[in-house]
Amino acid sequence: MYDANLIVIKVKRKDSLRSWVDEYKIPFVPGKSVLQVLKEINENIDPSLAFYGSCRLGKCGLCRMLINGELRLACTTPVTGSFFAEPDPAGEVVKDLWVVWNEGKDV
């Protein structure tokens, strides 16, 4: 049954052996950021989901990821509906959406 209040979050995940896409359905709450939604998924649905978020103010840039194919900061990107999150292709994936960049590279 379709629920108009639910949004679908698809996340490209990766571990040391493989990559895959997981799908999560959560209630839509206006005003939440992508980072807040990922934290909700991590705390209430799937504690194995890995991502990085530090300042939550758009200053450190460490939560940078592809959101619907566009490079954005998860902490400052508002959720307006369903979305697809992928790791930043410029860095090395540690796990899921958690990425590290080489020394000297702009974040």
ROTI-552482 format. One record per residue: residue in one letter; x, y, z of N, C-alpha, C, CB in turn. Coordinates in steps of 0.05 Angstrom, whole numbers, padded with zeros to 5 digits, always signed. Atoms other than C-alpha are relative to their C-alpha. Glycine has a CB too. Layout:
! ROTI-552482
AXYZXYZXYZXYZ/...
! end
This chain:
! ROTI-552482
M+00017-00024+00000+00000+00000+00000+00018+00025+00000-00019+00000+00024/Y-00015-00025+00003+00026+00069-00019-00008+00020+00022-00004+00012-00028/D+00004-00020-00021+00034+00120+00037+00013+00026-00009+00010-00010+00028/A-00011-00025+00010+00042+00192+00013+00018+00014+00020-00023+00019-00007/N-00017-00012-00020+00076+00210+00079+00027-00013+00002-00014-00001+00027/L-00026+00014+00000+00133+00161+00067+00017+00009-00023-00004-00031+00000/I-00020-00005+00022+00196+00177+00028+00018-00024-00001+00016+00026+00004/V-00018+00022+00004+00244+00126+00000+00028+00011-00003-00008-00016-00026/I-00028-00008+00001+00318+00135+00013+00016-00024-00010+00010+00009+00028/K-00017+00021+00010+00364+00093-00030+00029+00009+00005-00005-00005-00031/V-00028-00006-00008+00437+00089-00007+00018-00020-00014+00003+00000+00030/K-00021+00018+00011+00495+00061-00047+00019-00006+00022+00014+00013-00025/R-00017+00008-00022+00534+00021+00004+00023-00016-00010-00016-00017+00020/K-00024+00015+00008+00602-00011+00002+00015-00009+00025+00019+00018-00017/D-00019+00009-00021+00646-00053+00047+00025-00010-00014-00013-00023+00017/S-00025+00007+00012+00713-00084+00034-00003-00021-00023+00019-00012+00021/L+00003+00021+00020+00684-00139-00010-00019+00006-00023-00009-00024+00013/R+00021-00004+00020+00624-00112-00048-00014+00027+00003-00020-00023+00001/S+00017-00023-00003+00577-00055-00062-00028-00008-00008+00010+00024-00019/W+00028+00006+00005+00501-00054-00064-00016+00024+00007-00009-00025+00016/V+00018-00022-00007+00441-00008-00056-00021-00011+00019-00014+00012-00026/D+00021+00006-00019+00396-00010+00005-00022+00022-00002+00011-00002+00029/E+00022-00018+00001+00328+00022+00008-00014+00001+00027-00021-00009-00022/Y+00013-00004-00025+00295+00052+00069-00024+00018-00004+00020+00014+00021/K+00024-00016+00001+00225+00080+00078-00005+00013+00027-00025-00017-00009/I+00004-00014-00025+00214+00133+00130-00021+00022-00004+00027+00012+00011/P+00019-00022+00003+00161+00186+00145+00014+00026-00008-00015+00004+00026/F-00010-00026+00008+00173+00253+00111-00005+00020+00021-00012+00008-00027/V+00003-00022-00020+00186+00309+00160+00012+00025-00013+00014-00007+00027/P-00011-00024+00012+00193+00378+00129+00021+00013+00017-00022+00020-00006/G-00021-00014-00015+00256+00416+00149+00024-00016+00007-00012+00011+00024/K-00023+00016-00007+00302+00357+00159+00020+00001-00023-00009-00030+00004/S-00021+00001+00020+00369+00354+00124+00005-00030-00007+00027+00013+00011/V-00008+00027+00008+00397+00293+00088+00015-00013+00023+00017+00000-00026/L-00016+00011-00022+00446+00284+00146-00019-00009+00023+00020+00020+00010/Q+00018+00007-00021+00389+00284+00197-00016-00026-00007-00020+00023+00005/V+00014+00024+00009+00352+00231+00156+00018-00024+00002-00011+00004-00029/L-00019+00022-00002+00414+00188+00151+00004-00008+00030+00027+00007-00013/K-00003+00006-00029+00423+00194+00227-00025-00015+00010+00004+00026+00016/E+00025+00014-00009+00350+00173+00237+00000-00029-00009-00025+00014-00012/I-00002+00027+00010+00361+00112+00193+00020-00016+00017+00008-00001-00030/N-00021+00013-00016+00425+00095+00231-00009-00006+00028+00025+00017+00001/E+00008+00004-00028+00393+00103+00300-00025-00018+00003-00006+00027+00012/N+00026+00014-00003+00325+00071+00286-00005-00024-00018-00021+00019-00004/I+00005+00021+00019+00330+00024+00227+00024-00018-00005-00010+00012-00026/D-00023+00015+00009+00400+00003+00207+00026+00012+00013+00003-00001-00030/P-00024-00011-00013+00458+00016+00256+00026-00005-00015+00001-00011+00028/S-00025+00005+00016+00508-00011+00205+00005+00021-00021-00002-00028-00012/L-00003-00021+00020+00497+00048+00158+00022+00020+00008-00026+00015-00006/A-00022-00017-00007+00562+00088+00157+00001+00025-00017+00027-00015-00003/F-00003-00026+00014+00570+00162+00139+00015+00018+00019-00028+00012-00008/Y-00014-00018-00017+00607+00222+00166-00014+00026+00001+00030+00003-00010/G+00011-00027-00004+00580+00286+00195+00012+00011+00025-00031-00001+00002/S-00014-00012-00023+00618+00332+00241-00013+00026+00008+00029+00003-00007/C+00008-00027-00009+00601+00406+00242-00030+00005-00002+00014+00020-00016/R+00028-00003+00005+00529+00401+00217-00008+00029-00009-00016-00007+00024/L+00005-00028+00008+00537+00473+00192+00009+00007-00028+00014+00018+00019/G-00009-00005+00027+00565+00465+00122+00028+00012-00001-00019+00017-00014/K-00027-00012-00001+00635+00487+00143+00022-00020-00005+00004+00013+00027/C-00023+00019+00002+00678+00424+00147+00000-00015-00027-00001-00020+00023/G+00002+00014+00026+00653+00391+00082+00003-00030+00001+00021+00011-00018/L-00006+00029-00002+00664+00321+00108-00025-00017-00005+00010-00006+00028/C+00024+00015+00006+00591+00300+00095-00007+00002-00030-00023+00009+00017/R+00005-00003+00029+00599+00313+00020-00006-00027-00012+00025+00013-00013/M+00008+00024+00014+00564+00261-00022-00017+00007-00025-00016-00019+00019/L+00018-00004+00022+00525+00253-00086-00029-00005+00010+00007-00019-00024/I+00029+00002-00007+00451+00266-00073-00015+00005-00025-00008+00021+00023/N+00014+00000+00026+00408+00250-00133+00019+00009-00022-00024+00019+00001/G-00020-00005+00021+00472+00254-00175+00014+00026+00002-00014-00002-00025/E-00012-00027-00002+00493+00323-00151+00017+00000+00026-00021+00022+00001/L-00018-00001-00023+00553+00334-00104-00010+00022+00019+00029+00006-00009/R+00011-00018-00020+00524+00366-00041+00010-00007+00028-00032-00001-00001/L-00005+00006-00028+00535+00371+00033-00026-00010+00013+00010+00026+00015/A+00024+00013-00012+00487+00325+00070-00012+00017+00023+00007-00028+00011/C+00009-00015-00023+00483+00372+00130-00016+00025-00008+00023+00009+00017/T+00014-00025+00008+00457+00432+00090-00020-00005-00023+00020+00021-00009/T+00018+00006+00021+00416+00396+00037-00027-00008+00012+00011-00023-00018/P+00026+00007-00011+00342+00397+00055-00013-00024-00014-00019+00024-00001/V+00014+00023+00012+00301+00334+00043-00028+00011-00009-00003-00024+00020/T+00026-00008+00011+00242+00350-00003-00016-00023-00009+00005+00020-00023/G+00013+00024+00008+00224+00279-00019+00020-00023-00002-00014+00003-00028/S-00018+00023+00002+00255+00212-00037+00026+00009-00013-00013-00022-00017/F-00026-00006+00012+00329+00213-00055+00018-00024-00001+00014+00023+00016/F-00020+00020+00003+00389+00171-00074+00027+00011+00008+00001-00011-00030/A-00025-00010-00010+00454+00180-00036+00023-00019-00008-00001+00004+00031/E-00023+00015+00007+00522+00157-00061+00025+00013+00011+00002-00003-00031/P-00024-00012-00010+00593+00167-00035+00012+00019-00020+00020-00022+00008/D-00014-00019+00017+00634+00225-00062+00021-00015-00017+00014+00022+00017/P-00018+00016+00016+00671+00195-00122+00029+00011+00000-00009+00000-00029/A-00027-00011-00001+00732+00241-00109+00017-00012+00023-00002+00030+00003/G-00015+00011-00022+00751+00204-00046+00000-00031+00000-00012+00010+00026/E-00001+00029-00004+00765+00134-00022-00021-00009+00020+00029-00009+00009/V+00022+00009-00018+00705+00098+00008+00012-00018+00022-00021-00016-00016/V-00007+00016-00023+00718+00072+00078-00022-00021+00004+00003+00018+00026/K+00023+00017-00002+00648+00044+00084-00025+00016-00007-00003-00013+00029/D+00025-00013+00008+00581+00063+00053+00005+00028-00010-00020+00000+00024/L-00002-00029+00008+00578+00140+00050+00024+00014+00013-00026+00014+00006/W-00023-00011-00015+00640+00150+00094+00024-00001-00019+00005-00015+00026/V-00021-00003+00019+00696+00176+00049+00023+00015+00012-00010+00013-00026/V-00024-00016-00007+00767+00200+00061+00013+00010-00025+00021-00017+00018/W-00013-00012+00024+00807+00244+00014+00030+00000+00005-00010+00029-00005/N-00029+00000-00002+00881+00244-00001+00009+00027+00012+00013-00004-00027/E-00012-00024-00011+00925+00295+00036+00003+00021-00022+00027-00006+00014/G-00005-00023+00018+00927+00363+00003-00023+00004-00020+00025-00005-00015/K+00022-00003+00018+00863+00352-00036-00022+00017+00013-00011-00028-00009/D+00021-00017-00010+00808+00403-00028-00024-00017+00008-00009+00021-00021/V+00024+00014-00009+00748+00379+00011-00025+00015-00008+00000-00003+00031/
! end
